[in-house]
Every structure is written in structure tokens, then in C-alpha cells.
Amino acid sequence: MFKAIVAIIVVAIVGVLGYAAISPDRFRIERTTTIAAPPEKVFPLINDLHQWKAWSPWEKIDPTLKRSYSGPKEGVGAVYAWQGNNEVGTGSMEITRSEPASKVEIKLDFQMPFEAHNTAEFTLQPKNGGTQVTWAMYGPSPYTHRLMQVFFDMDDMVGSKFDQGLINLKAAAEK
């Protein structure tokens, strides 16, 4: 009986490790909404990292969040670094591409709760008198991250924050 239980546990562990090993080594999380405001009004809320306090869902999670800014106020080279609680973590982001009223690309580096280096991208397209905004994050998925994803659905966890952020962005842009 004991040997059977140990065998089942070993098979389960090998199965989880094997599943993680064959999972994709890259990920992409993406959400889209339509905002009743022109791209020229939405774009500055994304392109100026100081404006993120008004709409980023992570800003409200940790009231003691420490922030710092460097580089230009907005656009390429603007940097925002943060240090927060376990849910917010520690990291930085830098705008690497800025196309007025259409696209902002950000290099996103996390140090805590785990190290990760990803890209965040905002695409704005005129649609029905407003703006369709797509917020995406993508990057490599090392084995340890794929192993965690066996137990935690990152698309749900991060995607729900993107959904909330887009709701907040919509409210800020439609004022």
C-alpha cells in the first residue's frame, strides 16, 4: 500500500515537471477595451508614467508604495521604478518606443517577488469616434515560471489587473 502511494506521488510529480517542460517558452497576456475619447486624449495618460497613478491597478494595492522617476517626463527614456509590498513587488519600467497617439512600448523588469524581464505594449487605434486600446505583456517563460503556471493561471491573475486598469484608464480619459 505504501509503495503504491509513493508511486502515485512520484508519477504525479513527474507529470507536473513534464507538463511544465513541454509548455510554451514564451507568454502573452492581452486585454482590449474601447474608450469614448480620441487617441490624442488617451495617449498622454500612458506615455507620461506620472499619469499612471490615476489609472494603474497596481498603484492602489500598496498605499505605502515607493516610486521614483528618472529620464524625460514622458516618452522614450522615461523611467518609473517602484518598491512595494509582496503583491506589488519591486521593479522598473522604461518607455522604449513612443509613437504619438498610437503606441507605447515599455521594457518591464521585475526584481521581486521573482525576477522577470518582459515587454508591455499599448496600442491605440481610432474606432467608432473613440479609441480601441490594447494592453499586452509578453516575454520569455523560463522553466520555473512554466512550473508555477501549472498551479497559477497567470493570464487570469495579470489579465484581471489589465481589465481593471483599462476600466480606470477609460474613466480617466472620458472625464
Backbone as JSON, one array per atom type, in Angstrom:
{
  "sequence": "MFKAIVAIIVVAIVGVLGYAAISPDRFRIERTTTIAAPPEKVFPLINDLHQWKAWSPWEKIDPTLKRSYSGPKEGVGAVYAWQGNNEVGTGSMEITRSEPASKVEIKLDFQMPFEAHNTAEFTLQPKNGGTQVTWAMYGPSPYTHRLMQVFFDMDDMVGSKFDQGLINLKAAAEK",
  "N": [[0.83, -1.19, 0.0], [1.87, 1.3, 0.89], [3.97, 1.57, -0.96], [2.5, 1.86, -3.29], [1.24, 4.32, -2.89], [3.49, 6.03, -2.78], [4.44, 5.6, -5.36], [2.34, 6.7, -6.87], [2.55, 9.38, -6.07], [5.12, 9.99, -7.04], [4.71, 9.62, -9.81], [2.84, 11.66, -10.23], [4.38, 13.95, -9.63], [6.4, 13.74, -11.59], [4.76, 13.97, -13.81], [3.79, 16.64, -13.55], [6.23, 18.06, -13.7], [7.03, 17.28, -16.26], [4.91, 18.27, -17.84], [5.27, 21.04, -17.44], [7.74, 21.28, -18.67], [7.18, 20.9, -21.4], [5.53, 23.0, -21.97], [4.81, 26.19, -23.59], [7.63, 28.34, -24.21], [7.41, 31.02, -24.18], [5.25, 33.78, -23.35], [2.1, 35.54, -23.59], [-0.04, 38.03, -22.58], [-3.08, 39.67, -22.92], [-5.39, 42.35, -23.2], [-8.29, 44.19, -24.23], [-10.06, 47.25, -24.77], [-12.63, 49.69, -25.52], [-12.52, 53.15, -25.62], [-14.32, 56.1, -25.08], [-13.04, 58.45, -26.23], [-10.73, 60.47, -28.06], [-7.67, 59.14, -29.57], [-5.6, 60.98, -29.09], [-6.19, 62.05, -26.62], [-6.12, 59.88, -24.89], [-3.54, 58.82, -25.16], [-1.51, 60.52, -23.76], [-1.97, 59.77, -21.1], [-0.85, 57.31, -20.88], [1.72, 57.52, -21.98], [3.05, 59.3, -20.31], [4.53, 58.47, -17.49], [4.05, 59.42, -14.93], [1.35, 59.85, -14.91], [0.2, 57.41, -14.49], [-0.56, 56.92, -11.89], [-3.17, 57.67, -11.72], [-4.63, 55.66, -12.93], [-3.47, 53.04, -13.02], [-3.86, 49.74, -11.86], [-2.13, 48.59, -10.01], [-1.16, 50.65, -8.51], [-2.95, 51.16, -6.48], [-2.9, 49.02, -4.79], [-0.87, 48.9, -2.85], [-0.66, 51.14, -0.4], [1.64, 52.29, 0.66], [3.51, 52.36, -1.3], [6.63, 52.95, -2.8], [7.93, 55.23, -5.07], [9.92, 56.2, -7.89], [11.14, 58.44, -10.36], [12.86, 58.88, -13.45], [14.9, 60.21, -16.1], [13.43, 61.61, -19.14], [10.3, 63.46, -18.78], [8.22, 62.24, -20.15], [7.55, 59.79, -22.75], [10.07, 58.17, -24.87], [12.7, 56.81, -22.99], [11.79, 57.66, -20.53], [11.56, 56.7, -17.16], [10.23, 54.66, -14.62], [10.38, 53.55, -11.38], [9.66, 51.2, -8.78], [8.93, 50.2, -5.41], [7.43, 47.96, -3.43], [4.92, 46.22, -1.46], [4.59, 42.59, -1.02], [2.7, 41.87, -2.94], [2.83, 43.82, -4.92], [5.54, 44.09, -5.4], [8.94, 44.68, -6.55], [10.48, 46.72, -8.96], [11.08, 48.04, -12.29], [10.23, 50.2, -15.03], [10.69, 51.19, -18.4], [10.1, 53.44, -20.97], [10.43, 52.47, -24.23], [9.65, 52.83, -26.78], [7.7, 55.14, -28.49], [5.03, 56.2, -30.14], [3.28, 58.84, -31.18], [-0.05, 59.05, -30.16], [-0.6, 56.41, -30.93], [1.03, 54.15, -30.13], [2.76, 52.73, -27.34], [5.6, 51.34, -26.03], [7.08, 49.35, -23.55], [9.86, 48.51, -21.56], [9.9, 46.15, -19.15], [10.94, 45.36, -16.02], [11.19, 43.11, -13.41], [12.23, 42.66, -10.06], [11.46, 41.6, -7.63], [8.48, 39.88, -6.66], [9.79, 37.84, -7.93], [12.39, 37.45, -10.35], [12.0, 38.87, -13.54], [11.85, 39.69, -17.0], [10.21, 41.53, -19.19], [8.05, 42.71, -21.87], [5.84, 45.39, -22.12], [3.03, 46.59, -23.86], [1.15, 49.1, -25.38], [-1.4, 49.65, -27.58], [-3.05, 51.91, -29.59], [-5.94, 52.54, -31.41], [-7.96, 54.38, -33.61], [-11.5, 54.13, -33.32], [-14.83, 53.95, -34.1], [-15.33, 56.71, -33.43], [-13.98, 56.84, -31.07], [-11.4, 55.31, -29.11], [-9.74, 52.31, -29.53], [-8.09, 50.46, -27.23], [-5.39, 48.38, -26.66], [-3.82, 46.44, -24.31], [-0.95, 44.77, -23.71], [1.24, 42.22, -22.49], [4.28, 40.58, -22.81], [6.78, 38.0, -23.16], [9.72, 36.03, -22.29], [9.26, 32.73, -20.97], [10.61, 31.24, -18.57], [11.63, 27.98, -17.35], [11.03, 27.74, -14.56], [8.95, 29.59, -14.26], [7.05, 28.47, -15.95], [6.55, 26.17, -14.54], [5.36, 27.24, -12.23], [3.06, 28.18, -13.46], [1.6, 25.92, -13.86], [0.14, 25.67, -11.6], [-0.89, 28.2, -11.06], [-2.9, 30.45, -12.79], [-1.63, 32.62, -14.84], [-2.62, 34.27, -16.86], [-5.22, 34.79, -16.01], [-4.69, 36.0, -13.48], [-2.94, 38.26, -14.01], [-4.26, 39.29, -16.22], [-6.75, 40.05, -15.14], [-6.0, 42.27, -13.7], [-5.17, 43.9, -15.8], [-7.66, 44.24, -17.03], [-8.98, 45.75, -15.01], [-7.28, 47.97, -14.95], [-7.7, 49.02, -17.53], [-10.38, 49.74, -17.32], [-10.1, 51.78, -15.42], [-8.42, 53.52, -16.88], [-10.11, 54.19, -18.95], [-12.1, 55.6, -17.52], [-10.56, 57.79, -16.62], [-9.77, 58.95, -19.06], [-12.19, 59.62, -20.23], [-13.18, 61.74, -18.78]],
  "CA": [[0.0, 0.0, 0.0], [2.77, 2.45, 0.98], [4.68, 1.66, -2.24], [1.54, 2.36, -4.29], [1.07, 5.76, -2.64], [4.73, 6.67, -3.2], [4.47, 5.53, -6.83], [1.37, 7.69, -7.37], [3.13, 10.7, -5.85], [6.24, 10.14, -7.98], [4.12, 9.79, -11.15], [2.23, 13.0, -10.27], [5.46, 14.93, -9.69], [7.0, 13.63, -12.92], [3.77, 14.51, -14.74], [3.81, 18.1, -13.44], [7.5, 18.53, -14.24], [6.99, 17.05, -17.71], [3.98, 19.23, -18.44], [5.94, 22.34, -17.44], [8.85, 21.23, -19.63], [6.7, 21.0, -22.78], [4.73, 24.22, -22.12], [5.49, 27.21, -24.4], [8.69, 29.07, -23.52], [7.07, 32.45, -24.26], [3.86, 34.02, -22.97], [1.48, 36.81, -23.97], [-1.31, 38.34, -21.92], [-3.59, 40.82, -23.67], [-6.77, 42.76, -22.98], [-8.67, 45.3, -25.1], [-11.31, 47.95, -24.48], [-12.86, 50.87, -26.33], [-12.68, 54.34, -24.8], [-15.03, 57.17, -25.8], [-12.18, 59.63, -26.29], [-9.8, 60.29, -29.18], [-6.34, 58.66, -29.18], [-4.78, 62.09, -28.61], [-6.5, 62.27, -25.21], [-5.74, 58.67, -24.16], [-2.1, 58.62, -25.27], [-0.7, 61.12, -22.69], [-2.17, 59.05, -19.84], [0.03, 56.14, -20.94], [3.07, 57.96, -22.36], [3.63, 60.0, -19.16], [4.45, 57.49, -16.4], [3.49, 60.08, -13.75], [-0.11, 59.77, -15.02], [-0.26, 56.06, -14.16], [-1.18, 56.93, -10.56], [-4.61, 57.88, -11.89], [-5.37, 54.54, -13.52], [-2.85, 51.71, -12.89], [-4.43, 48.99, -10.74], [-1.1, 48.27, -9.02], [-0.94, 51.84, -7.67], [-3.88, 51.17, -5.36], [-2.73, 47.81, -3.97], [0.01, 49.18, -1.73], [-0.69, 52.58, -0.11], [2.97, 52.77, 1.04], [4.37, 52.14, -2.46], [7.67, 53.95, -3.03], [8.12, 55.43, -6.5], [10.91, 57.18, -8.34], [11.1, 58.7, -11.8], [14.1, 59.42, -14.0], [14.83, 60.43, -17.55], [12.46, 62.64, -19.52], [8.98, 63.36, -18.14], [7.37, 61.33, -20.92], [8.12, 59.26, -23.98], [11.24, 57.29, -24.86], [13.69, 57.11, -21.96], [11.15, 57.91, -19.22], [11.69, 55.53, -16.31], [9.48, 54.61, -13.37], [10.79, 52.42, -10.54], [8.8, 51.09, -7.61], [9.25, 49.22, -4.39], [6.19, 47.81, -2.68], [4.71, 45.0, -0.67], [4.76, 41.34, -1.78], [1.78, 41.79, -4.08], [3.28, 44.77, -5.94], [6.92, 43.74, -5.7], [9.94, 45.71, -6.84], [10.87, 46.67, -10.36], [11.15, 49.29, -13.03], [9.81, 50.16, -16.43], [11.24, 52.27, -19.21], [9.47, 53.55, -22.3], [11.43, 52.23, -25.27], [9.08, 53.22, -28.08], [6.56, 56.02, -28.3], [4.51, 56.72, -31.4], [2.17, 59.68, -30.74], [-1.45, 58.65, -30.31], [-0.82, 55.08, -31.49], [1.72, 53.02, -29.5], [3.78, 52.9, -26.3], [6.22, 50.06, -25.68], [7.78, 49.52, -22.28], [10.7, 47.44, -21.04], [9.4, 45.92, -17.8], [11.87, 44.5, -15.28], [10.81, 42.82, -12.03], [13.25, 42.04, -9.22], [10.75, 40.88, -6.57], [8.79, 38.7, -5.87], [10.69, 36.98, -8.7], [12.99, 38.18, -11.45], [11.41, 38.67, -14.86], [12.14, 40.78, -17.94], [9.15, 41.42, -20.19], [7.67, 43.9, -22.62], [4.43, 45.8, -22.07], [2.75, 47.32, -25.09], [-0.17, 49.7, -25.51], [-1.69, 50.01, -28.96], [-4.26, 52.73, -29.68], [-6.47, 52.65, -32.77], [-9.27, 55.05, -33.67], [-12.6, 53.21, -33.58], [-16.18, 54.46, -33.84], [-15.27, 58.0, -32.77], [-13.22, 56.71, -29.82], [-10.1, 54.66, -29.23], [-9.58, 50.94, -29.07], [-6.81, 50.34, -26.54], [-4.97, 47.02, -26.35], [-2.71, 46.38, -23.35], [-0.36, 43.43, -23.78], [2.55, 41.97, -21.88], [4.82, 39.34, -23.37], [8.19, 37.77, -22.89], [10.13, 34.63, -22.11], [8.68, 31.98, -19.86], [11.59, 30.24, -18.15], [11.06, 26.75, -16.79], [10.44, 27.95, -13.22], [7.67, 30.28, -14.45], [6.12, 27.49, -16.51], [6.19, 25.29, -13.43], [4.37, 27.98, -11.42], [1.82, 28.32, -14.22], [0.83, 24.69, -13.72], [-0.7, 25.84, -10.42], [-1.48, 29.53, -11.05], [-3.22, 30.93, -14.13], [-1.1, 33.98, -14.96], [-3.5, 35.06, -17.71], [-6.31, 35.27, -15.14], [-4.18, 36.88, -12.44], [-2.48, 39.52, -14.58], [-5.32, 39.78, -17.1], [-7.78, 40.75, -14.36], [-5.43, 43.6, -13.39], [-5.26, 44.66, -17.05], [-9.07, 44.63, -17.18], [-9.25, 46.85, -14.08], [-6.53, 49.13, -15.42], [-8.37, 49.59, -18.71], [-11.58, 50.42, -16.8], [-9.62, 53.02, -14.81], [-7.93, 54.37, -17.96], [-11.32, 54.66, -19.63], [-12.71, 56.63, -16.67], [-9.69, 58.97, -16.63], [-9.77, 59.57, -20.4], [-13.53, 60.1, -20.59], [-13.57, 62.87, -17.92]],
  "C": [[0.88, 1.27, 0.0], [3.5, 2.66, -0.35], [3.76, 2.22, -3.33], [1.34, 3.86, -4.13], [2.31, 6.52, -3.1], [4.82, 6.69, -4.72], [3.52, 6.57, -7.44], [1.93, 9.1, -7.22], [4.26, 10.97, -6.83], [5.71, 10.37, -9.4], [3.51, 11.19, -11.28], [3.31, 14.07, -10.4], [6.11, 14.91, -11.07], [6.05, 14.21, -13.97], [3.76, 16.04, -14.74], [5.1, 18.66, -14.05], [7.56, 18.38, -15.77], [6.08, 18.03, -18.43], [4.61, 20.61, -18.53], [7.03, 22.38, -18.5], [8.37, 21.4, -21.07], [5.79, 22.2, -23.02], [5.51, 25.24, -22.94], [6.52, 27.99, -23.58], [8.54, 30.58, -23.65], [5.61, 32.6, -23.85], [3.4, 35.36, -23.53], [0.15, 36.91, -23.26], [-1.8, 39.63, -22.55], [-5.04, 41.08, -23.33], [-7.03, 44.01, -23.83], [-9.97, 45.93, -24.6], [-11.44, 49.11, -25.46], [-13.2, 52.03, -25.4], [-13.32, 55.43, -25.64], [-14.24, 58.48, -25.69], [-11.2, 59.4, -27.43], [-8.43, 59.8, -28.69], [-5.45, 59.76, -28.6], [-5.04, 62.41, -27.13], [-6.06, 61.08, -24.35], [-4.22, 58.54, -24.07], [-1.29, 59.25, -24.13], [-0.84, 60.41, -21.34], [-1.28, 57.81, -19.74], [1.49, 56.56, -21.12], [3.79, 58.73, -21.26], [3.46, 59.1, -17.94], [3.94, 58.1, -15.09], [1.96, 59.96, -13.73], [-0.66, 58.41, -14.61], [-0.9, 55.99, -12.79], [-2.7, 57.04, -10.66], [-5.35, 56.63, -12.36], [-4.76, 53.15, -13.33], [-3.41, 50.96, -11.68], [-3.41, 48.66, -9.66], [-0.85, 49.44, -8.07], [-1.8, 51.82, -6.41], [-3.72, 49.98, -4.41], [-1.91, 48.09, -2.72], [0.04, 50.68, -1.46], [0.68, 53.14, 0.28], [3.98, 52.58, -0.1], [5.36, 53.3, -2.61], [7.94, 54.01, -4.52], [9.28, 56.38, -6.75], [10.83, 57.27, -9.86], [12.47, 59.22, -12.22], [13.94, 59.54, -15.5], [13.83, 61.53, -17.87], [11.11, 62.41, -18.85], [8.08, 62.35, -18.84], [8.12, 60.82, -22.14], [9.36, 58.41, -23.78], [12.26, 57.76, -23.83], [13.1, 57.41, -20.6], [11.16, 56.6, -18.43], [10.89, 55.72, -15.03], [9.94, 53.37, -12.61], [9.9, 52.39, -9.31], [9.35, 50.03, -6.66], [8.02, 49.15, -3.5], [6.13, 46.53, -1.89], [4.84, 43.77, -1.58], [3.87, 41.26, -2.99], [2.22, 42.69, -5.23], [4.72, 44.49, -6.36], [7.82, 44.95, -5.91], [10.34, 45.58, -8.29], [10.97, 48.04, -10.98], [10.6, 49.09, -14.43], [10.35, 51.39, -17.13], [10.55, 52.27, -20.57], [10.57, 53.45, -23.35], [10.94, 52.63, -26.66], [7.82, 54.04, -27.8], [6.17, 56.63, -29.64], [3.24, 57.5, -31.07], [0.8, 59.15, -31.17], [-1.66, 57.26, -30.9], [-0.14, 53.93, -30.73], [2.71, 53.5, -28.44], [4.28, 51.51, -25.96], [7.14, 50.29, -24.49], [8.6, 48.29, -21.95], [10.35, 47.33, -19.55], [10.3, 44.92, -17.1], [11.39, 44.35, -13.83], [12.02, 42.22, -11.31], [12.59, 41.16, -8.15], [9.27, 40.85, -6.95], [9.63, 37.66, -6.62], [11.24, 37.81, -9.86], [12.3, 37.83, -12.76], [11.71, 39.91, -15.71], [11.17, 40.61, -19.12], [8.98, 42.73, -20.94], [6.19, 44.14, -22.41], [4.21, 46.7, -23.29], [1.31, 47.83, -25.05], [-0.34, 50.12, -26.95], [-3.02, 50.75, -28.97], [-4.67, 52.84, -31.14], [-7.8, 53.39, -32.73], [-10.35, 54.04, -34.01], [-13.91, 53.85, -33.16], [-16.18, 55.76, -33.06], [-14.52, 57.98, -31.44], [-11.88, 56.06, -30.1], [-10.19, 53.24, -28.72], [-8.17, 50.82, -28.5], [-6.55, 48.86, -26.24], [-3.74, 47.11, -25.46], [-2.21, 44.95, -23.37], [0.94, 43.39, -22.98], [3.02, 40.63, -22.42], [6.29, 39.22, -23.05], [8.5, 36.3, -22.73], [9.43, 34.02, -20.9], [9.66, 30.9, -19.46], [10.9, 29.05, -17.47], [10.4, 26.97, -15.44], [9.1, 28.66, -13.32], [6.62, 29.33, -15.02], [5.67, 26.51, -15.44], [5.15, 25.96, -12.53], [3.02, 28.05, -12.13], [1.0, 27.03, -14.25], [-0.21, 24.87, -12.61], [-1.43, 27.18, -10.38], [-1.7, 30.0, -12.48], [-2.8, 32.39, -14.24], [-1.99, 34.85, -15.83], [-4.66, 35.6, -16.89], [-5.81, 36.3, -14.14], [-3.78, 38.25, -12.99], [-3.57, 40.13, -15.46], [-6.42, 40.51, -16.34], [-7.29, 42.13, -13.95], [-5.46, 44.48, -14.64], [-6.69, 45.14, -17.26], [-9.39, 45.82, -16.3], [-8.52, 48.12, -14.51], [-7.18, 49.81, -16.62], [-9.67, 50.28, -18.31], [-11.19, 51.77, -16.21], [-9.14, 54.01, -15.86], [-9.1, 54.99, -18.71], [-11.97, 55.79, -18.83], [-11.89, 57.91, -16.69], [-9.75, 59.69, -17.96], [-11.11, 60.17, -20.77], [-14.01, 61.24, -19.72], [-13.78, 64.11, -18.74]]
}
